[in-house]
Amino acid sequence: MSTLAALCTALDCTPNDLIEVDTSPVERPAAPSRPAAELPRVASAWGRSMPPI
């Protein structure tokens, strides 16, 4: 943010003048190109636990 403020001061502009946000929708593929790999199984529902302190 400090860099943005310095740029705005040096260029005598606002952050909106420097940043352009593209809000157009992005197309997504209809189906994944390959099946997702199965996640490895864990020993318990909570995953690994921390060792005792």
Secondary structure as GFF3:
##gff-version 3
##sequence-region A 1 53
A	DSSP	alpha_helix	2	11	.	.	.	ID=ss1
A	DSSP	alpha_helix	15	18	.	.	.	ID=ss2
###
